[in-house]
Amino acid sequence: MVDEESTSANEMSGLAGAVVQAGSITGSVHLHQSNLSFSAPHELPPDVHAFTDRAEQLDQMDLLLASAESSTSTAAVVISAVSGTAGVGKTAFAIHWAHRVSSRFADGQLYVNLRGFGPYQPVSAGEALAGFLRSLGERNDEIPHDVEERGSRFRSLVAGKRMLIVLDNAATTEQVRPLLPGTSSCVVLVTSRDVLQGLVSRHGARRVNLDLLPVGQAIALLRMLIGFRVDDEPEAAMTLVHECGRLPLALRIAADLAVMNPDVTLAELAHDLEDEQTRLAALDAGDDPITAVRAVFSWSYRSLPPDEARAFRLLGLHPGRDFEPTSAGVLVGIGSAKARRLLDSLVRAHLAERTRSGRYQMHDLIRVYAADLARSEEPAIEQETALRRLFDFFLATASVAMDILYPQERDRRPRVPTAGSAHLVDDRQAARWLDDERTALLAMAAHTSHSNWAIFTIALSATIYRFMDSHSYFDDAVTLHTAAVAAGHNRQDPVAVGRALHNLGSIYQRLGRYQEALAHLGQSLQATRQVGQPMVEAFALSDLGFVLMLLGRQDESLVNFSAALRLFEQERDVTGQGQVLNNIGMLLVRQDRCDEALDHMQQALVLFRQTGDGPRKGYALNDVGVVLQRLGRYTEALSHHDEALVLARETGDRALEAAALNGLGNTNRLLTHMEPVLDLHQEAHLIAQQIGDRHEEAQAHEGFASAYENLGDRDRARDHWRAAHLIYADLGSPEADQISLRLTNSGG
């Protein structure tokens, strides 16, 4: 379990990223390459085995597709296959039809399970769009943070492409609407238990209703799965069909039991199932609208060996939407090899399924049933012990991953025992594990934040803060740190509250939401000063000073920087001292005190070289380059920006990369080396847009404007000055007033 005292005493903050291959600099800038080598995605899950008839509905789908292909409409075509009954086979039907017509979509097929019904939060439109953008060739750090911007990027990428998009298990029209492409080259297939009337009325969706299987088709499905025994015992087969409620999901599980027990007659199996339904009814399960499915689940479950049955129950407690054998084994209390064998047995029993990525998941109905079993059949202490094992494993492995990715900040993170963690050896494995388990980690935080285990939420927020920030998971970071604030209040731990508020404030600053950043950082100070935690207070003061500087409140900014520096010196935190010294240098630049600024930044550089902190060294180098520009020392400035760009690309820090590219553009312009200038600002502008860095986006517009003025193109220069002004004004930055005056004086 996490060390609670150290959790309250340590803090993490700063700038860094996972290592990527270094790129080239000034003379050979690489412009954005996403989608230039587009590889068509083929994301459909495997077609279902022994798909039964549904001929009428398949023909209806084919006619709708033919109509769409011959239509002159420019709108996207939406086909909605819906039913009010769970387990009726909507997903199997959609996937089967999609495979039948996949060859008619040369640019690929996208698929997402929106998880609209089940024990978890549905997949948000923003999360689904991020997945689609990655499938279409966008890197994670290129994905916009705003949902509307993600939707616009998605529509741009699929415009004119012949693609099939399957939105499975949708909850509402609102969940689906942002995922619709904008042109008729794409066909969208939505499945849902809801009728999604909004899609029909507002987007012209055609409704294809799937009802319970007709008796003949249900018998045909059993025949395909069981074989000749169906014809040998027709009455028993008919009884099975009725006991399974004519639902394909239930029929498949029943058929599997028949195949696994060849010496038992279908009549005996049907009698057992009838008894199971009677048992559930006696337990008041008759109020459940899908009693037939639950009866088959129960029947199948009771045929499992004891170790598989226990694993099945406990897996219902797993917080992740899917899981791999290692975490499943930890939850159950067995090794990963045995866990994989048990999971494969559950797959064969149709109680779990394997995903395309090699992980495992359960149908939402089965997941709910397994969780119900765990609560009713596992002693409370066993449930608690299993979840505690899993949460300890998640936190320990997250800590190991962060130590690999950001070793220089180990002392700022909570001290977490790492015994029993997953075996990770390098940056690639560490980043991959954190990325794969991100949703499970967030689910763990949500599960524990209001419980007696709130310490897990607090420790996770403090542990993976830098990963969420440097990998641009800003939406998830806001969710995590908000949960950590609640957890801190739950534990009446002002230090935890203060640290989580600081993390929130830092994320809001990254998003350009300066007023929210000020509010949260101010609250962080108030919380930590009450209990005397100088390190947390120092980080809040430093970041508060930075936001105040961006807002032009220079005197207040200097007061906060100075107070932070004193605390970092008192605590002998060299990295913190370097951060504040560099920030004070940036403030002095804004006051045209460039010699003093250069002295502060060079002191910071010495400290960062001393600690081996590459990312912060990169920022300091770039800021020194800006000061050297002001001092007319252009060749030296160019060298500093070049070195900063190399470090940015080595560490994968896209914000630093954009700043360094802007610095190179400005310096080359001052040297009258005009050829690379526009390309440099273009790449900086693109990166800034992709990561949501609005300040650096405005800086790129300023660079464009100055370059076009040098080239004698006053109209384009004025357009870019106006674009920069709009961003600065929205941010509340003083640069807006400076540009406004400039435009007024130039007649713009």
Disulfide bonds with the S-S distance in Angstrom:
none
